[in-house]
Amino acid sequence: MKKNLLTVFVFLLSIFFSERKVLAQDSSASGHKLTPTDKSYHASMRIRGGVIFGINAAQIDGDDYAGYHKVGLNFGFYGELPISKIFFASTEILYSEKGANNPVTPNTPVQYYYTWKLQYAEIPVLFHFQNKKAFNVGAGFSYSRLVGEQLYAAGEPQPPVDICVGKPPDPTLLDPKFLCLKRSDWEAVAEANYLPLKHLAINVRFAYSLPAMGYFGGSNYVKRGMYNNLLTFRLMWIFGG
């Protein structure tokens, strides 16, 4: 896995540096031009790369608590490859913090509030449609690898959660205290991007685990499964024409 992440990292860096050369090319190759007063992004047939920084608002469906109360970082590198003047593909290499948080409230008993911090290395691949000059939408899938986790119950750190060994034969028979996490998480992803400037994008993304990323024996969710449920808000600085 480390070798694969390194390969993607090198690929994205190569995109970044290649764009420094592309900028010197004739801008008429894209079929669109920027006027001196127009700084918004125009659809391009060029490979582009960039950097990303933002936050996740996360919850876990299947822990029997609701609400996007867990806030975490989301940052990394970005690359896009044009397919046509209205379609392009993108990929990223990210550090992404997910998990869940049942916050303390006046009516919350001590034994019921907890925080679960999950850290992932993530590689999304999306396909985008852009018919408007400064707006596009995309959908695809993301692969995440668990690189760290910490569970806190009533403010106290708990032992590391077990790694799932295959799918339970009959999840409905699990002990109510059973809890495990998969090392890998596959998510469906949908997003929208607004580009107010040529190199700046405002990104809003929704992601959801498919299939379950773990199991909790006391869950009332489908087959005792747990699913990362994520809203992401990011700024993307994109290099290239």
N, C-alpha and C positions, 0 to 999 in steps of 0.2 A: 504493500500500500504506500509506503514512504517513497519507493521508487516511482510509482505512478504520480503521486503528488508533485514530486520534483520535476517530472517530465512536463506536466501541465504548467507548472510555475515557469519553467524555462520557455515554454511555448508562448505564454502570455507576455513575458518580458521581451521576447523577440518581436511580438506584435507592437509593443510599446516603442521600441527603438526603430523599427521599420517605419513607423508613422513620422518620425522626424525627417526621413528622406522623402516620404510621400508629400509632405507639405510643400516641397520645392517644385512639385509638378504643376502643370497647367491646370487651374481650377475648372476650366471648361470641360474637362474630361467627364465630369459628373453630370453635365447637362444643366446645372443650376449654378447661379452666381449670387454672391452676397453684395448688396449695395453698401456704401459707406455707413449708412444709418441702420442697416439690418443685421443684427448680431444673432438672430435665432438660427436654429439648425435646419439645414435643407437635406433631404434624402440624398445619400451618396452611394456610389458603387465602390467604395474603398474599404479596406480592412482598417478597423479602428481598435484601439485599446485604451484602458484607463484604470483608475483607482476608485474604490468604493468605501464609504464610511457611513454607518447608520446604526439604528437600534432595532431589536426585536421586541415585540410584545407577545409573550408566549403563554400558553396553557397546555395541559395534557388532558385530552379526553380519555376517560377511563379511570381517573383517580377520584372520581365522584365529587370533584369541586369544579366550579365554573368561574371564568373570568380571565382576561388577559393581564394578569397581575405580575407576571415575571418579566422583568425588563433586562435585556442583555445586549451585548455588542454584536455588530455584524459588519465585518470589513474584509477587504481583500483586493484582488485584481480582476479586471474585466477585459474581454475581447469579443469583437463581433465580426462576422463574415457576411458580406452581401450575397444574396441569392438573386434578387432582381431589384428594380427601383422601388418596390413596395414591400419586399420580404427580405429579412435577414435573420441569421442565426447568431446566438450569443452563448458564451460559456464564461464561467467565473471560477476562481479558487478562493474560498472564504474560510474565515474563522467565524463561527456562529454559536452564540450562547442561547440555549433554549431551556425548557423546564417548566416549573409551576411554582406558584406561591399562593398559599391560602392566608391572607393577611390577618393580623390581629384586629378584632373589632370588639366593641363593648359586649356583644352577645356571643362571642366565640370562646368556648371553653379552651383552656390551655392545651389539652391533649389533641385538639383538632387543628391547630395552626402549624403550618410547616412550610419549608422552602426546599425546592429540589433544583439544583443547578446542574445543567447538562452542557458540556462543551463538545462541539463537533468541528471536524474539518469537512468542508462541503464543496461539491462540484455540481452546480446546476447547468443544464443545457436547455435552451429555450428557442422557440421560433417566433418571430415577431412580424406583425403587420403594421405598416406605416403608410397611411394614405394622406395624412395631414402633415404639414411642414414640421410641426414641433410636438407631435403626439404620436405614440405608438403603444400597442398592446402586445403581450406575448404570453405563451403557455408552453409548458414542457414538464420535465422531470428533474429531480435532484437526488444525488447520492451523497449521504452523510456518513462519516465514520466517527464513532464515539471516541474521544480522546481524554475525557475526564468527567467525573460526576461527584457531587456531594449532596447528601440529604441531611436536612436539619429538621428535627421534630421539637417543637416548643423551644426553639432557639439552640438546641443542643445537637452537635454533630453526631451522625449515626454511622455504623460500619458501612463499608462499601456495598453497594447493591450487587447481587449475583448477576453474572452474565447468562442469558438464556442459552440452554443447550437444546436446540431444536424447538419445535412447537409442541406444547403439551398435548398428549393424546386426547384428553377430554378436559378442556379448560374449566368446565362447570364443576368438576370435582376437586379443583385446587383448594388447598388450605387457605382460609381467609387472609392469613398473614404472608402468603407466598408473594414474592416480588422479584422480578428479573428484568433486565434490559438487554436488547440485542445490540451487538457491536455496530451493525449497519442499519441505516434507516433510509428507505426510499420514499420520496415525497412527490406528489403532484403539485405543480406550481403555476400560478397565474399572476400577471403583473400589468401595471400601466406606468408609462414614463412620459413626463412632460419636460421639454427642453426649452427653457426660457432664453438660454444663450447657446451659442454654437457648441461650447464644450461642457456645459453644465446640464445635468439631468436630475430631475426629482423623481424618485422611484417609490412606488407603493406595491407591495407584494403580499400574496396570500399563499401559504404552503400547508399541506396536510399529509400526514404519513399514510402510505399505502404500500404494504400492509401494516399490521401492528408493529410498533417499535419496542414492545415489551408486554408483560402480563402481570396483573395484580389480582390475586385470588379473592379479594374482597370487593372487586369492582362490580358494578351493576351494568357496565357497558357490554357491547357485543362480544360474547365469548371471552370475557375477562381481559380483552385486549386494551392496550394503551396506545394513544396516537398523538404525536406532536401536532399542535394546532397553532399556527404562527401568522402574525401580521408584522410586516417589516416596512420601515420607513428609512430611506437612504438618500444621500447625495452622491452623484457619480460625476467625476471629472474625466472627460473623454478626450483623448488626443486624436488629432487627425481631421481631415477635411470633411 
